[in-house]
């Protein structure tokens, strides 16, 4: 964990939201290809968090917002 309390709090928030997003993707009633594509997007966010935590938090927020707007098209 980072030494800065604000960074640590953001890290914990992003980690928890990533966990929740993965669970939501897993629970979707969509094709395996659609789940794979969504999981890849989450892995990109995870990788981004290693270099730019605020940007990863923004990307994750957009991802969750897209999920909130409706399920992805079924393929």
ChimeraX commands (.cxc) that place a marker at each C-alpha (Angstrom):
marker #1 position 0.00,0.00,0.00 radius 0.5
marker #1 position 1.20,3.53,-0.72 radius 0.5
marker #1 position 2.38,5.74,2.14 radius 0.5
marker #1 position 0.14,8.70,1.23 radius 0.5
marker #1 position -3.27,8.18,2.90 radius 0.5
marker #1 position -5.15,9.76,-0.04 radius 0.5
marker #1 position -3.41,7.54,-2.57 radius 0.5
marker #1 position -3.99,4.52,-0.35 radius 0.5
marker #1 position -7.69,5.37,-0.11 radius 0.5
marker #1 position -7.97,5.76,-3.89 radius 0.5
marker #1 position -6.08,2.49,-4.39 radius 0.5
marker #1 position -8.48,0.69,-2.03 radius 0.5
marker #1 position -11.50,2.24,-3.76 radius 0.5
marker #1 position -10.30,1.27,-7.23 radius 0.5
marker #1 position -9.47,-2.25,-6.05 radius 0.5
marker #1 position -12.92,-2.72,-4.54 radius 0.5
marker #1 position -14.69,-1.27,-7.58 radius 0.5
marker #1 position -12.66,-3.52,-9.89 radius 0.5
marker #1 position -13.71,-6.52,-7.82 radius 0.5
marker #1 position -17.36,-5.45,-8.05 radius 0.5
marker #1 position -17.10,-4.81,-11.80 radius 0.5
marker #1 position -15.59,-8.25,-12.38 radius 0.5
marker #1 position -18.46,-9.80,-10.42 radius 0.5
marker #1 position -21.00,-7.87,-12.47 radius 0.5
marker #1 position -19.42,-8.97,-15.73 radius 0.5
marker #1 position -19.33,-12.57,-14.53 radius 0.5
marker #1 position -23.06,-12.40,-13.72 radius 0.5
marker #1 position -24.11,-10.97,-17.09 radius 0.5
marker #1 position -26.26,-13.14,-19.32 radius 0.5
marker #1 position -24.20,-12.58,-22.47 radius 0.5
marker #1 position -22.06,-14.67,-24.75 radius 0.5
marker #1 position -18.65,-15.88,-23.69 radius 0.5
marker #1 position -17.11,-13.58,-26.31 radius 0.5
marker #1 position -18.86,-10.56,-24.81 radius 0.5
marker #1 position -17.70,-11.50,-21.31 radius 0.5
marker #1 position -14.16,-11.98,-22.59 radius 0.5
marker #1 position -14.18,-8.54,-24.21 radius 0.5
marker #1 position -15.51,-6.90,-21.03 radius 0.5
marker #1 position -12.98,-8.75,-18.89 radius 0.5
marker #1 position -10.19,-7.53,-21.17 radius 0.5
marker #1 position -11.39,-3.96,-20.63 radius 0.5
marker #1 position -11.18,-4.48,-16.88 radius 0.5
marker #1 position -7.68,-5.93,-17.21 radius 0.5
marker #1 position -6.65,-2.80,-19.11 radius 0.5
marker #1 position -7.96,-0.70,-16.21 radius 0.5
marker #1 position -6.04,-2.90,-13.77 radius 0.5
marker #1 position -2.84,-2.43,-15.75 radius 0.5
marker #1 position -3.44,1.33,-15.96 radius 0.5
marker #1 position -3.76,1.48,-12.17 radius 0.5
marker #1 position -0.13,0.40,-11.88 radius 0.5
marker #1 position 1.00,3.52,-13.75 radius 0.5
marker #1 position -1.72,6.16,-13.36 radius 0.5
marker #1 position -4.18,5.50,-10.55 radius 0.5
marker #1 position -6.41,8.57,-11.13 radius 0.5
marker #1 position -6.74,7.72,-14.83 radius 0.5
marker #1 position -7.58,4.12,-13.96 radius 0.5
marker #1 position -10.27,5.37,-11.58 radius 0.5
marker #1 position -11.76,7.51,-14.38 radius 0.5
marker #1 position -11.69,4.61,-16.85 radius 0.5
marker #1 position -13.32,2.32,-14.31 radius 0.5
marker #1 position -16.04,4.89,-13.62 radius 0.5
marker #1 position -16.80,5.08,-17.36 radius 0.5
marker #1 position -16.86,1.28,-17.58 radius 0.5
marker #1 position -19.30,1.00,-14.66 radius 0.5
marker #1 position -21.43,3.79,-16.09 radius 0.5
marker #1 position -21.66,1.89,-19.37 radius 0.5
marker #1 position -22.71,-1.24,-17.47 radius 0.5
marker #1 position -25.32,0.79,-15.58 radius 0.5
marker #1 position -26.78,2.07,-18.85 radius 0.5
marker #1 position -27.57,-1.44,-19.96 radius 0.5
marker #1 position -26.07,-4.76,-20.82 radius 0.5
marker #1 position -23.77,-4.98,-23.81 radius 0.5
marker #1 position -25.27,-6.34,-27.01 radius 0.5
marker #1 position -25.56,-10.13,-26.99 radius 0.5
marker #1 position -23.46,-11.79,-29.69 radius 0.5
marker link #1:1,2 radius 0.2
marker link #1:2,3 radius 0.2
marker link #1:3,4 radius 0.2
marker link #1:4,5 radius 0.2
marker link #1:5,6 radius 0.2
marker link #1:6,7 radius 0.2
marker link #1:7,8 radius 0.2
marker link #1:8,9 radius 0.2
marker link #1:9,10 radius 0.2
marker link #1:10,11 radius 0.2
marker link #1:11,12 radius 0.2
marker link #1:12,13 radius 0.2
marker link #1:13,14 radius 0.2
marker link #1:14,15 radius 0.2
marker link #1:15,16 radius 0.2
marker link #1:16,17 radius 0.2
marker link #1:17,18 radius 0.2
marker link #1:18,19 radius 0.2
marker link #1:19,20 radius 0.2
marker link #1:20,21 radius 0.2
marker link #1:21,22 radius 0.2
marker link #1:22,23 radius 0.2
marker link #1:23,24 radius 0.2
marker link #1:24,25 radius 0.2
marker link #1:25,26 radius 0.2
marker link #1:26,27 radius 0.2
marker link #1:27,28 radius 0.2
marker link #1:28,29 radius 0.2
marker link #1:29,30 radius 0.2
marker link #1:30,31 radius 0.2
marker link #1:31,32 radius 0.2
marker link #1:32,33 radius 0.2
marker link #1:33,34 radius 0.2
marker link #1:34,35 radius 0.2
marker link #1:35,36 radius 0.2
marker link #1:36,37 radius 0.2
marker link #1:37,38 radius 0.2
marker link #1:38,39 radius 0.2
marker link #1:39,40 radius 0.2
marker link #1:40,41 radius 0.2
marker link #1:41,42 radius 0.2
marker link #1:42,43 radius 0.2
marker link #1:43,44 radius 0.2
marker link #1:44,45 radius 0.2
marker link #1:45,46 radius 0.2
marker link #1:46,47 radius 0.2
marker link #1:47,48 radius 0.2
marker link #1:48,49 radius 0.2
marker link #1:49,50 radius 0.2
marker link #1:50,51 radius 0.2
marker link #1:51,52 radius 0.2
marker link #1:52,53 radius 0.2
marker link #1:53,54 radius 0.2
marker link #1:54,55 radius 0.2
marker link #1:55,56 radius 0.2
marker link #1:56,57 radius 0.2
marker link #1:57,58 radius 0.2
marker link #1:58,59 radius 0.2
marker link #1:59,60 radius 0.2
marker link #1:60,61 radius 0.2
marker link #1:61,62 radius 0.2
marker link #1:62,63 radius 0.2
marker link #1:63,64 radius 0.2
marker link #1:64,65 radius 0.2
marker link #1:65,66 radius 0.2
marker link #1:66,67 radius 0.2
marker link #1:67,68 radius 0.2
marker link #1:68,69 radius 0.2
marker link #1:69,70 radius 0.2
marker link #1:70,71 radius 0.2
marker link #1:71,72 radius 0.2
marker link #1:72,73 radius 0.2
marker link #1:73,74 radius 0.2
marker link #1:74,75 radius 0.2
view
